[in-house]
Amino acid sequence: MPELFAYTDGACSGNPGPGGWGVLMRAMNGEYIVKERELKGGEADTTNNRMELLAAINALESLTRPTTITVVTDSAYVKNGVTGWIHGWKRNGWKTAAKKPVKNAELWQRLDEAQRMHSVTWKWVKGHAGHPENERADELARAGMAPFKPGGK
């Protein structure tokens, strides 16, 4: 049975500003690539954190049946949020420890729902450090952002 990986990234030109998200989905059989799929999208006025979340959300929402998957992100915000902080936020009615509303709560809730039917392992990698799949996810995020930038580039 092939292993499934989703390499995710978000990008923003200005923060807030035009942004994009990208996903490289890859099924592996040992060291061999069995299948690849690329996803991307963007928004005109957003933040880097929102794009990082949307990359992970879209990766998981693209799966049509319960799946074992490793999501690889260069966003400590996403990895720490989904593996740690989210449990307290849910207990506290989507409030932080300081009793303030969680930023991007609707996206965190969507991510929580998207991962519910899957067996997800979350892995962090250093961004812009030559990791080929992370670099490709970054290219896709920039391509997703391009239509929303002034001049469309």
Residue, then its C-alpha position, 0 to 999 in steps of 0.5 A: m500500500p503506497e504511503l501518502f504525503a501532502y507537502t503544504d505551503g502558504a505565501c503572502s505578498g505583504n501581510p495582509g495582502p494578496g496570498g496563495w497556498g500550494v499542495l504537492m500530494r504524493a503517493m510513495n511506494g518505498e522510494y518510488i513515486v506512484k502518483e502526484r497531484e498539485l493543488k493551488g489557490g489564493e485570495a486577494d486580501t489575506t495573511n500568511n497564516r491563513m494561506e498556510l492553514l488553507a494549504a493543509i485544509n485543501a490537502l485533507e479536503s481533497l481526499t475522498r475516503p478515510t486515508t493515512i497521510t503525513v502532512v509536511t508543513d514549514s509552518a510551526y503555527v499550523k503544526n503546533g496549532v493542530t497538534g497542541w493548541i487546538h485542544g485547549w481552544k476547543r475546551n475554552g470555546w475557541k478562546t485563547a488562554a488569555k480569554k481572547p478569540v482565537k485568530n482564524a478560528e473558522l479555519w482552525q475549525r475547518l482543519d479540525e473537521a477535515q482531519r477527523m476522518h483521516s489518520v494524520t501525522w503532522k511533520w514540520v520542515k524548515g522552509h526555504a532550506g532546499h527541501p525539494e517538495n517544500e520548494r515545490a509547494d512554495e512554487l505552487a503557493r506563489a502561482g496561486m497568489a499570482p492572479f491576485k497580485p497587481g498586474g497578475k504576476 
